[in-house]
Amino acid sequence: MAKVLITDNVHPICAETLQNAGLEVIEAIGASESELKSIVPDIDAWVIRSGTQITSDLIDAASRLRAIGRAGVGVDNVDIPAATRSGVMVINTPDGNTISTAEHTCAMMMSLARRVPHAAASMWGGKWDRKSFSGSELYGKTLGIVGVGKIGKAVAQRMQAFDMDVLGFDPLLSAEHAEKLGITPVSFEELMRRSDFVTVHAPLIDGTRGLINEASLALCRDGVCIINCARGGIVIEEDLLRAIEAGKVAGAALDVYEIEPPGDSRSALINHPRVVTTPHIAASTAEAQERVARQVAEQIVNALDGRPVASAVNAAAVKSAARPEIQPYIELAALLGRVAAQLHDSPIKKIGVCCRGDLTRRFGDALLTSATSGVLSERLTSPVNLVNAITLAEDAGIPLSIEMDDAPAGYSEVISVRLFGATEEHEVSGAVFGGEDSRIIEIDGFHLELRLRGQFLVYRNEDRPGMLAAVGDILARAGVNIGSMALGRSSEHEIALTGMLVDDEVTEETIRAIQSVRGVERVNLLRV
């Protein structure tokens, strides 16, 4: 009988579901790491919330471990690379908390607008004060949503029912997808300038840490309201307090804090009459806790039975980690995705991958994930990898497709990555030579061979004498050495594509000089 360890307080439906599936449940709530090391060698799966830290040492000790299930969204308390290396599937429940968090955000926004908590506190104090708590309507106001993922979309949908105009900032939000959601896509700066209410629904990463700060608040119109039910640290609390005291910000509603629980140093903010606070309870509803507990248990059962798992955050990575022969192609797919994204200037409407060859066709899903991570890593400042790439693409409304075909003559395995936009398409194909040498073999229909390393120039030009000499002269005068070079020609011999692996930094001035050569149509400096 397979054994499942539970080390955090999870709704009882989790253990019940596991036991009904014939699994033995071991509960060790609050066990220390040393205690866990004596338990985990005999377990097949592990269920946690946010309290347990699953380290690489614990994963190494759990020799039978096949799956880790997080009853909730965040998996930053799990060493995912270590789990992936050991072939352990990491599962979460990304949809279980969405409704609860979105509803709490809306409740906080309405409470802030109408000053409900402070009016209620006044009544509890025996007062009947109708003058001090005059609020404002949401009707006709502009709501800015920073991060238009599942929760951001759910908030938008609900607040549109109040006839709010909704702006959205998300690096992956395309105009087409935003239109379907009834959201106006804008830059972060424009969102801050135009919004009456700003709500944050983004992860805490380097790109979002301190995003709401003195400088960004200064962009806002007077009387803006700030809501954060996402992660502490996205809002600089000292800057927010100063903006409230100065009258720039009319009020704030906070469910999360830089330090939890917030200490005495935050008492001025927590106790401010223009601030509504709750103790990180956005996801804490009976329905959400039961939902995530049931979902994680069902997925653990599926994982141990070898059935498909809906929310395995590292499924593709685990699949590829177990087969070292596909590793060079995983890397190739990511590199091709990066090159294609650097060639593609406009918003991406679709990502396609074609696997040609017996090996790559068997691992098509993993290669699609890797290519998608390469593409999105060129568009986002936040980390993109095999764990989150597909989810990020889905949240952005970017469809993914995969095709299978036979390998072309002269190659055993070829991967192609194709990007579709409203006004442009780009396709980059590559192969692996000698087991680890990744090379481009085709760009946009031009056949040429370039090693995928360092930086290289790619430019289109008229296919006539003197073009290569003109570009080479510019590079020589700029002190740029050409390490290797490849040429591709159109079938009509009218247009050529030239690729040069360069050893030195190429400045914008040099690129403009090449672009000014008569007959040169487009210049790209690509880095991988």
N, C-alpha and C positions, 0 to 999 in steps of 0.2 A: 504493500500500500504506500503510495506517494505521500510525503509529508509536506505540509505548508506551515511556515512560521509566521506569526503575526506579532509585531513588536510595538505597535502604536494603537491607540484607542480608535477602533474602527466600528462602525455600526454592526450590531450582531448579525444582520442579514448576510454579512460577508462569510463568517464562519459557518452559518447555517447552509449557505449555498455550496460551500466547499465540501462540507460533510455529506450533504445530499448527493454529491457527485462521487462519493466513495473515497474521499481524501481524508487523511488524518490531520487535524489542526493542532498545532502547538502554540500556546500563547506565552510570550515572555515580555510583557509590557514593561518598558523602562529598564531592561537589562543592560548592563555595562558592556563595553566592547570585549573585555576579557571573558565575561560570562557567555557572550554570543559566540566567541571563538570555540567554545566547548559544545555549542549546540548546532552550529551551522553545518558541520561536516555531514550530518545525516538528513538535511532538508533538500527538497526538490524545488520548492518555490518559497517566496518571501513576500509578505504583504506589509506595507508601511504607509504612513502619512508623512508629515513633514518633520517629525521628531527624530526619527532614526537616521543616523549617518552611516550609509553603507560604503565602507572604504575598500580600497584595493586589497588590503590585508584580509578583510572579512570575505571578500569574493574569492581570494586565493584559498582560504580555509574551507570554503563551501564547495567541496569537490563534486558534489552531485547537483549543485544548483543549476536550474534550467531557466527560471523566470523570476523576475522581481516585479511586483505590482504596486504601483503608487495610487492610493485612493485619493485622487486629486490631479492637478495639472503639473505643478512644478516637480522636476526631477533633479534639481541642483544638489540634492542631498545624496545622490547616487553617483559613484565614480563610473560614468558611462563608458569611457574608453577601456577601463579595466573589465567591465562587464562584457563589452564587445569582444575584447581579446579572448575572453574565456568562453565565448559563445553563449552568454546569458542574455536572454531577451529582457528588455526593460519596457514595461507596459505602464501607461497612465490612462486617465479618464478625462480627456480634454473637454468633453461636452457636459460632464456632470454638474459643474459649477456655473455654467454660462448663464442660465436663467436667473439663478439666485444673485449672482454678482451684478448682472445688468439691472435687476429690479432694485437692488440696494442702491446702486448708483442713481437711479431715477428718484428713489425715495429721498436720498441725501440732497439731490438737486432741488426737489420740491420743498423739503424742510428748510433748506437754506433760503430759497426765494421767499417763503412765507414766514420764516423765523419760528417755526413750529416748536422746536425743543425749548427755546427760551420763553415762549409764551406759556407753554405747559408748565415749566418750572415756576413761572410767576404765579400761575394758578395754584400750584402745590404750596406756595408760600402764603396763600390766603388772599392774594391780590386780585383785583378786577381792573386790569390796565389795558385799555383798548387803543391807546395812543402810541405806546412805545414799540409796538410790534407790527407796524404797517409794512407790508411786503411788496413784492412786485409779481406781475404775471409772467408766465412763460410764453404765452401766446405772442407770436410775431418776433420773438427774440431769436438771436443767432447762437447756435450751439456748435462749438468746435470740438471735434473728437480727435485726439492724438492717439493713433493706433486703431486701424479699422480691421481688427481681426474678428473672431467670433463674438466676443463680448462687446466690442465697439459697434459692430453691426446691430446687435440686439438692442443696445442703448439707442442707436439712431432710429430703429424701427419704432420703439416705444415713444420716444420724444417727438417724432413726427406726428404722432396722434395728438399732440398738444399744439400742433401747427407751428413748431419751431423750424427755422431754416437751419439745415445741418451742413457744416463744413467738415471735411476730413483730411487729415494728413497721415499718409502712410507711404513709404517709399515704393511699395508694390501696388498701390491702388491706381489702376488704369482708369482713364476717362470713361471707357465703355462700362466697366464694372461699377464704377461710382454712379453712373447714370441709372443703372438698374436698381441701385440701392436708394436712389433719390438723394445722393450726397454730392456736394460740390467739392471736387478735389482741389486742394490748394497747398502751397508751401507752408512750412511751420510758421514762418514769420508772418505770412498773410493771415493764417488762422488766428494768431495771437492778436493781430491788429483789428480783425473784424468781429471777433466773438464777444458775446455778452456773457456766455458761460463756456468754460474750458474744462473738459473732462479727459483724464488720461487713462488709456487702456493699452499699455505697452509693458514689455518685460524690463527688468532692471539690468541693463548691460552698459558697457562703456559709452555707447552712443546715446543712451537716455539718462544716465546718471547726472543729476543736477540740471536737467533740461529746462525745468521751470525755475528760473533764477532771476536775479535783479535785472539783468539785461533783457531777458525775454518778457518779463512783467512790464518793463518800461515801454514795450511796444504796444501794450494793451490800451484800449479805450478806458477812460475813467469809469469805475463802477463794475469792472469785470468780476465774475465769481469763479473760483477755482475748485474743482472736485478731483480728489485722488482716491480711488478705490482699487488701485492696481498694485503698486509696489512702493514701499518707503524708499526714499533716496532719489526718486525722480524729481521731487519738489524740494528745493532748498528751503528748509523751514524758517531759518532766520530771515532770509530775503522775503519770504511770504509775509511774515509778521510785520516787517518794516513797511511793506507795501500796504498792508491793511491799516496800520496806524497812520500812514500818510494819506489815506483816503483813496489811493490808486485802486486798490482791490476792495470791493464792497464786502466780500466775505469769502469763506472757504469751508468746504466740507471734506473731512479727512477720515478715512478708515484705516490707513496704513501710515507708518512713521519710519523715520531714519533709524531710530532705535526703539525696539519694542520689548517691554512696555516703555513709553517715553518717560524720562526722569524729570526731576525738578527743573532742569534747564529748559524744558519745553512747557513749563506751566503757564507762562504768559500767553503762549499760542493756544494751548488746550483750553484755557479758561477764558479766552477772549469772547466777549459777547457777540462778535460777528463770525464766530467759528463754530461749526457743528462737528462733533467728533463721535466716533464709535470705535470699539476696541478690536479692529481687524475681524469683523464678523460678516463681511460681504457674502462669503460662501457658506455661512453657518446657518443653514435652514435644515429642518428635519428632512425635507424632500431631497435636498442636495446631498446630505450625508448618507442617506439611504441609497440614493441613486449611484453615487460613486462607489459605495461599498459593494453593491450588487454587481455593478459593471466590472470592477476589478476582479471580483471572484469569478465571474463568468469567463473573463478573458484568461485567467490563470488556468481554469479547467480546460479551455480550448488549447492553450499553449502546451499543457502537459499531455493532452491527447493527440497533439500533432495537427490540430485543426487551425484554420486561419484565425488570426488575431487582429482585431480592428485597429488598435492603437498601440502597436509595438513601435516605440520611437526609434529603435535601432534595428528594426527587422532586416532592412537591406544590408546594413553593416554587418550584422551577425552572419547573414547568409554568405556574404563575400569573405568574411574573416575565416570561415571554416574551409574555404577553398583557395589556397594560395595561388593557384594557377590563374585565377581571374584578377588578382591584385593589380598587375600592370595595366589591365584594361579599365579597372576602376579609376586608376590615376589618369589614364588617357582620356576617359570620358569627361572627367572634371576639367582637365586642361583644355579640351576642345570646347567645353561650355564657356570657359573664361574667354577664349579667343573669339568665339562667336558673339559673346556679349559686348566685347570691346569694339567689334566691327559694327554693331547694331546701335544706331543713335536714338531711335524713337522708342516709345513704350512697347514692351513685348506683349503680344496678344496670344502667342502660343509657343510652346517648346516641343519639338519633335526629335526623336532619336531613332536611328535605323541601325540595327545590329546585323552585320553580314558575316556569317561564319558560324560553324557548329558551336564553338565555345561561347561566344558572345550572345548567341541566341538563347542559350540555356540560362544565362544570367541577365536577361534583358531588363527585369525590374530593378536590379541593383545598379545597372549601368544607367538607366533612366534617372534614378535617384542621384547618382554621382554627377551626371551631366547637369541636372537641374541645380545641384548645389554649386557647381562651377559658374553657371549663368548668374544665379542670384547673388553669389559672393561679389560679383562685379557691380551690383546695383545697390547693395545694402551695406551699411556700416556695422550692423550687428552680425554676430557669428552665424554662418550658414554651413551646415555639414550634412552628412548622411542621416543624422538623427531628425533634423527639422526641415529639410529642403522641401519635401512633398507637401507638408502642412503649410509652409509659407507660400508656396505656389497656389495651393487651393484657397487659402485665405485671401490672396490677391486676385482670385478669379482668373488665373492663368491656366488654361487647359494643357494637359500633357498627353502626348501620343507616342506610341512605339511601333515600329515596323520591323519585320524580320525578312531577310533575304539571303541568297547565297553570296559567298565572297567573290569579288571580281577577280579576273585573271591576274595572276602574279602575287596575290595576297591570300593568306589563310584566314585572317580576321580583320574586319574593318568596322569602325564605328563612325557614324555621321551624326552631327548635331545641327539641327535646323531651327532658326528663330524666325517667327512671323510677326510682322508689324503692319500698321495701317498702310504704310507707303514703302516698305522695304522688306526684303527677305535675305537671309544669309545662311549658307550651309558650309560647314567645315568638317572634313573627313580626316581620319588619322588611322595609323596602324602602329603596332609594336614590333620592333626589330631586335633580334637577339635576346628576347626575353625581358628587356627593360628599357630599350631605347624608343621613347615615344616620338613619333614624327607626324607632322601634317603631310597629307598626300594630295589634298585638293581643297581649294577655297573658291566657293561660288562658281563651280564648274571649270575652274582653271587647275590643271594638273601641275603640281610642283611639290617638291619634297624639302621640308624644313624640320630640323630638330626642335622639339618643344622645350626650350630652355632659355632663360635670360630674357632679353628684349630683342625685338626684330621689327624692322620697317616693312610694311606691305603697301604697295601703291600700284594703281592702274595707270596705264599710259598708252598712247598711240603706239602701234607696233611698227616703228620705223627706225632707221639708223640714227645714232647719236643720243638716244634717250638715256641709256645706261651711263654713258660717259658724262652727261650733264649732271645726273644725280650723284655719280661717284665723285665728281669734282667738288660739288657742294659739301659732301661728307668729308672729303680730304681736307678742305679748307677749314672745316669745323673741328678737325682733329678726331674724327670718328673712324675707327677701324672696322672694316667689314670682315667678320669671321667666316661667313659662308653665305652663299647666294643661290637662289633658284628662280627659274623663269617658267611661266606658263603662258600659253597663247590660246586665243579663241580659234575656233575652227576656220573662221574666215580670215585669220591673220590680220585683223584690224585693231584689236585691243590685246594688250599683254598685261599680265600680272607679275610683278617682281617682288620677291621676298628676300630680305637681307638680315641675317643674324649679325647684330652689331655689338662690339665689345665696350663701347664708351657711351656715356649719357648723350642723348639727342635732345637738344633744347627746342623750345617752341619756335625760336627764331630760325633754326635749321629746318624744321618742318615747314614753316611758311615759305622758306626759300625753295624747298623742293616743290611745294604746291604751286609756286609761281612759274615753274618751268613750263614752257609751252608744250602741250600734249599730255601733261600729267593731270589726271582727273581726280584722284582721291589719294590721300596719304593717311595711313594709320600707324601709330607707334604702339605695338602690342607688348605686354609684359606678362610673363607667366612664372 
